[in-house]
């Protein structure tokens, strides 16, 4: 099959990394795969090319460029002539749908990656443009229920397909950790862009409470984004300079997870966070907010502890609970997390599911075409 993945951008973020994994996996299975980004190139583009996947970027910035994005997707579709155009994230989904009206493709699939896409206008926009897409999916079961409840997508054109993770990249990170560090610290790690959805203010307020009760606690934060400087200022105001380290964007997340004792997440909303699958694959116990499909990835009370969003005190209590666990029960939590990810989110099984969807939709299209030609 010839596959064209269209994505809003190629920054180091969960949805973009999932597109990368799908593209690499499908190429490894012998399919002809390309990625098209609406926005200028980000770091994921280089990672894709390193894996032999061609990447093209339209260089569109902001809403004013959306018409150019539509024509760009249509033009690229005409050049590539894909069997399946598979778009990811709200802006790419809508642009690809309108672009299909200009340049038809056999199959178009629209995939969302969060329970909250683009604000109040997103579900009405999906509803209006639904006829231009063959299937709408989301990585979050809660988001799929939201689509169904709001009648954004007909039930027969709606499906939940979870993220998949290449577990081999985290095998080394899943090795045994020492019961005690030489420096006596306990290290939490958080990975994610500094955006409103990640709610870093709640994380930092919670961590101030953690440090007050456990001065040996440390927090490493991996990521960049518009809210980074505000987070730095909050760390200074909370006098957490010795306890919180900003590591910037990194390509060695598996190794960083290996160097941590627990994972911390404070998101206000999510889909199915890739980084929680990565933490589970690395056998890290997780402390996280119960949003989106987080509860599907983290088994509350078994592989981690979940708390309501926007509650620094609850997040701090959960973090301290994990911090004060003995090494053996903490390791057991990590082992349960690894087993859960292996069972439900291995990349090969997700690739199998996507291949089945692609082939099924193409077969249905071929049947409809034959019927049309006979009339």
N, C-alpha and C positions, 0 to 999 in steps of 0.2 A: 504494500500500500504506500501511497505517497501522502505524507502527513504534513500539514502546515499548522504550527502552534502560533497563535497570535496572542500577545500579552501586552498589558499596558506599559510595563517597563521591565528593566533587567537589573534592578538594584538587589543587594543582598537582603532578601526578605523571604518569608516562608513560602508564599505563593510562587514567586519567581524561582525559588530553589526546587519546588515541586515540578514546575514546568521543565526545568533542567533535568531532573531525574527521569521524568517521562520521556523526554526527547532522547536522552542517552540510552535509556532502556529499550525504546522502540528501535533506535538505530542498531543496537546490539542484536535485535531479533531480525534484522535484515530489511527493515522498512526504510524508505527514503524520507528523511525528516529535515525540516527547516524550522527556524524560529523567526518571527517578525515582531519587533517591538515598536509600539507607537511612539514612545519617548526616546530621547537620546540614549546611547548605549551606557549600561552600567557594568559592574564587575561580573555579573552572571554571563554576559555575552562572551567574555574571554574564556570562562570555564567551559561554555558550550563548544566553542571553537576548538579548545584543547581536546575535547572528546570527539571531534570530527563532525559536529553539527553546525551547518552554516547559519549565521545570524545576520539579519538585516534590520536597520533601525530607520524609522521615518523621521525621527528628530522633532516630533511634535511637542510643543510645550503649551499647556493651559487649554482652557475651553475654546479659545479663538482658533486653535489649530484642528478642531475636530473634523471640520469639513475636509481639510487636507488629509486627515487620517483616513476618512472614509474612502476618498479617491485613491489613496496610497494602498489600502488593503485590497480594493478592487483591482487595481493595476497589478499588484503582486500576485493575486490569485490568478489573474489572466496569464501571467508569466510562468508560474509554478504549475498550474492546473492540478491542484491537490485532489485526492479522492475524499479526504476529510480535512476540513478546516475546524480546528479545535481552539476556541478562544478562552482566555482566562482573565478574570477580574472585570468589574462592572463596565469600565470605559471601553476596554477591548471587546467585551461581549456586545455592547450596543453598536459600536463602530463596525464590527464584523457583520452584524445582522443587516445594517443599512448597506454596507458594501456588497453584500450578497445580492441585493436588489439590482445593483449595477453590473455585477459580474457573478452569475450563478455558479455555485459549486455543488457537487453531488450531495454532500452531507456537511451540516454545520452544527456543532455542539457548543453550548455556552456553559462555562463552569464558574461558579462563584466560590469564594474562599472565606466568607465571613457571614455572620448573622446580620451584620449591619454594613450594607454596601451603598456608599454614596449618598446617604441621607434619605429623606422621605420620598424623593422622586424616583428612587431606583425600582421599587416594585411596580408602580404604574408604568414606568418605562419598559420593564420586562413584559408587562401585560400587553401593551400596545404593539410591541415588536415581536411577539411570540411566534406569529405565523412565519417569520423569516428564519426560524431556528427549528431543527429537527428534535433536539433534546436539550433540556436545561438540567444541570447537575450542581450540587454543592458538596463540599467536603464535610459539611456539618449536617447531621440529621435534624437538628433544631432549625437550621435555616430552611431546609426542605419543607418542614412542617409550616414554617412561616410563609413560604411561597404558596403552599397549598391553602392555608387559611385565608390569605389575602387574595386568592384567585389570580396570582400573578402568572401562573403556569398551569395548564390543564394537567390533571393527575397522570394521564397516560403519556405525558411528555416530560415527566419529572422523576429524578432519581438521585439518591445519595451515593456518591462514590468517594470513599475516604482517601486521604493522602497515603502514599506508600513511601517506605524508607529503605534505602540500601543498607542493610544491617552490617555488611562486611566492612564498611567504612568506620564502624563503631566497635568492632570486635576488640581492637587493642584498647580502646577506651573503657571497655567493660571488665578489665582486669581487676584483681583485688586491690583495695586501697588499704594503706596502713591504718591501724586502729587509732593511732595518735600521731599528729604531726610533730616534727622536730621543733618547730617554733611555737607549738601549743595552740595554734589558731584553728578555727573551724570556718571553712570557706564555702559560702554560698556563691552561685553564679547565676546571672540573668543574661539572656541573649535576645535582642530585639531592637528595632529602630525606635528612636525617640519621637514617638507620635502619640496623639491623644489616646488612641485605643489601648496603648500599653500602660497608661496611668502610672508613670514613674513617680509622681508626687506621693501617691499612696505607698508605693514600695519604700521610698526613702523615709517617709514619716514612720512607717512600721519598723524599718531597720534601725532608726534612732532608738526606738523602744527595745529592740533586741540587744543593741550594744549597751544600753543602760543596765540590762540584766545580765548580759554575758559579754564583758569587754573584749574577750578573745575572738568574737565573731568578726568576720570579714566578708565583703561583698565585691565581686568583680562583675562589671557590667560591660557587655560586648555590644557594640552598635553605634550607629551615627543617626543623624536626623535633625529636624528643625528644633526639637526641644532639648538638644544636648546642653546648650549654654544655660538654659533655665535649670536643668538638673544639676549642673555644676554649682550654680548659685545656691540652690537648695541644700546641697551637701555642705557648702561653706556655712550657711546660716544655721544648720543643725550641728555644726562642729563635728562632722563625720569624715573629715579629710584623711585621717589615719586609718579609717575603717573601710572606705569605699574607693575602688580604683576603676577608672574609666579606661577600657582597653581599645576603644575604637572599633572599626570594622576589621574582622579577622577572617582568614581562610582556614584556620586550624582549630575550628570549634571542637572536633572530636578530642584533640589533645587537651584543650582547655577544660572540657568536661571531665577528663581523666584526673585533672588536678583539683577538682572540686569535691566537696562532701555532700552537697545537696543543691537542688535547683529551686529558684525562687521566681514566681511570676505574679504580677498584680493587675493583669489586663481588665479593662472595663468591658470590653467585648472582644470576641474572637470567632473563628470558625473552628477548625481542628488544627491547632498550632503544631507545625512541623517540629519546632524546638522541643516540645514535650515528648514527641516520639523519639527524638534524638537523646534526650535526657534518660528516657526509659531504656533505650538501647545501650546507653553507657552505664546502666545500673545505678543511676542517681535517684534517691528518694526526692519527691517533688512536693513543694508547697506552692499552691496556686489558687487563683480565684475560680469559682465555679461559674464559668460563662461559656457560651457557645457549646461546643462538644468536648470541652475539657474533661468532663466526667466520663466520656467514652475512652479517652486516652489515659487518664489517671484514675485508678480505683481508690476511692476515698477510704482511708483507714487501712489500706493494704499496700499500695505502691506509693502513696503520698497522702497529703492532707489538703482538703479543699475548703475554702471559706468564701463568704459572700464578697462581691466586689465593693470597692470603695470604703473598706473598713480596716484602717491601719492597725487597730488594736487586735482584731481577729487574725490578721495576717501575721502580726508579731507573735501572738500566742502559738500559732501553728508552727512558725519557724523555730521558736524556742523549744517546742515539743520535740521536733526532729533533732535539734541540736543536742538536747539532753538525753536522747536515746543512747543506750550502750551500742558498741560497734556491731554486735551480732544482730540485734533486731533491725538496726539501720541497714545493714547489709542485706538482710532478708527482704526489706522493702524494695531495695534496688533489684534484687533477683526477681521478685514478683513483677516489677515494672518491665524488666527485660523479657520475661516470658510472655507478658501481655502484648507487648509490641510485636514480638515474633509471631504470635498466634493470629493477630488481627491486622497488622500493618506492614508486613513484609512486601517489598517492592514487587517481587515476582508475581504474587497473587493479584496485586493491583494492576500490573501490566496485563495479566491474563484477563481481568475484568474489562479493561479498556479495549483490548483487542476484540473481545467478544462483542462489545457495544459497537465498535467501528464496523465490524463485518456484518452484524445484524442490521444496522441502519443502511449500509450499502446494498445488502440483499433486498431489503424492503424497497429501496429506491429503484433497483433494477426491475422488480416486479411491477411497480407502478408505471415505470417507463414502457415496459412491454405492453401493459394494458392500454396505455395511452396511444401507442402506435397502432394497436389493433382497431381502435375506434375511428 
